Amino acid sequence: MIQPTLQALCDPTRRQIVKLLIKGPRTAGEIAERFDISSPAISRHLSVLREASLVEANRDGKCIIYSLCPDPLEDLGDWLREILTENR
């Protein structure tokens, strides 16, 4: 199940969002502040990351808080280590 992870991470903006969320949960507004693109574009990126199970969204009043889901990244890391080990 690494294909959805790879597809989601092929975009540099989504990779930056993942790096930002490594530091802790953020609201959509806090995430959008870090980029020079529109809020709807950030929402689309967050949707792709959610569909790939890389982030989860939880409502807190009017805000949606996004947090990183590490399992897909760990699966990708395991796969990469396996590939590197086989090639030695």
C-alpha positions as semicolon CSV with decimal commas, in nm:
position;residue;x (nm);y (nm);z (nm)
1;M;0,000;0,000;0,000
2;I;0,285;0,240;-0,065
3;Q;0,156;0,359;-0,402
4;P;-0,095;0,610;-0,255
5;T;0,183;0,741;-0,029
6;L;0,422;0,785;-0,321
7;Q;0,155;0,951;-0,533
8;A;0,067;1,194;-0,254
9;L;0,431;1,277;-0,184
10;C;0,524;1,339;-0,548
11;D;0,414;1,702;-0,505
12;P;0,664;1,934;-0,334
13;T;0,392;2,134;-0,157
14;R;0,249;1,819;-0,003
15;R;0,598;1,713;0,108
16;Q;0,638;2,052;0,277
17;I;0,302;2,012;0,451
18;V;0,412;1,671;0,582
19;K;0,738;1,822;0,711
20;L;0,539;2,096;0,883
21;L;0,306;1,846;1,048
22;I;0,601;1,643;1,178
23;K;0,644;1,929;1,426
24;G;0,285;1,890;1,549
25;P;-0,080;1,938;1,457
26;R;-0,182;2,257;1,277
27;T;-0,505;2,418;1,164
28;A;-0,567;2,461;0,794
29;G;-0,511;2,835;0,841
30;E;-0,175;2,782;1,010
31;I;-0,071;2,555;0,726
32;A;-0,192;2,798;0,459
33;E;0,006;3,084;0,620
34;R;0,330;2,906;0,531
35;F;0,263;2,898;0,156
36;D;0,225;3,149;-0,123
37;I;-0,074;2,969;-0,273
38;S;-0,447;3,007;-0,216
39;S;-0,634;2,849;0,072
40;P;-0,844;2,639;-0,170
41;A;-0,520;2,502;-0,319
42;I;-0,398;2,409;0,031
43;S;-0,734;2,241;0,096
44;R;-0,689;2,031;-0,218
45;H;-0,340;1,929;-0,106
46;L;-0,472;1,837;0,239
47;S;-0,748;1,629;0,076
48;V;-0,490;1,433;-0,122
49;L;-0,287;1,373;0,193
50;R;-0,602;1,260;0,379
51;E;-0,700;1,023;0,098
52;A;-0,351;0,869;0,119
53;S;-0,396;0,834;0,499
54;L;-0,095;1,057;0,560
55;V;-0,291;1,310;0,764
56;E;-0,606;1,304;0,969
57;A;-0,845;1,591;1,023
58;N;-1,031;1,655;1,348
59;R;-1,280;1,933;1,404
60;D;-1,227;2,157;1,706
61;G;-1,513;2,405;1,707
62;K;-1,484;2,604;1,385
63;C;-1,130;2,484;1,314
64;I;-1,008;2,167;1,154
65;I;-0,685;2,040;1,306
66;Y;-0,458;1,835;1,082
67;S;-0,210;1,586;1,222
68;L;0,038;1,353;1,065
69;C;-0,033;0,979;1,047
70;P;0,312;0,817;1,053
71;D;0,213;0,460;0,953
72;P;0,222;0,515;0,573
73;L;0,561;0,687;0,606
74;E;0,693;0,399;0,815
75;D;0,568;0,151;0,553
76;L;0,746;0,351;0,283
77;G;1,064;0,358;0,491
78;D;1,045;-0,018;0,545
79;W;1,002;-0,075;0,172
80;L;1,296;0,153;0,088
81;R;1,519;-0,023;0,344
82;E;1,420;-0,358;0,192
83;I;1,506;-0,236;-0,159
84;L;1,841;-0,096;-0,044
85;T;1,927;-0,415;0,145
86;E;1,852;-0,633;-0,158
87;N;2,080;-0,424;-0,378
88;R;2,390;-0,464;-0,158
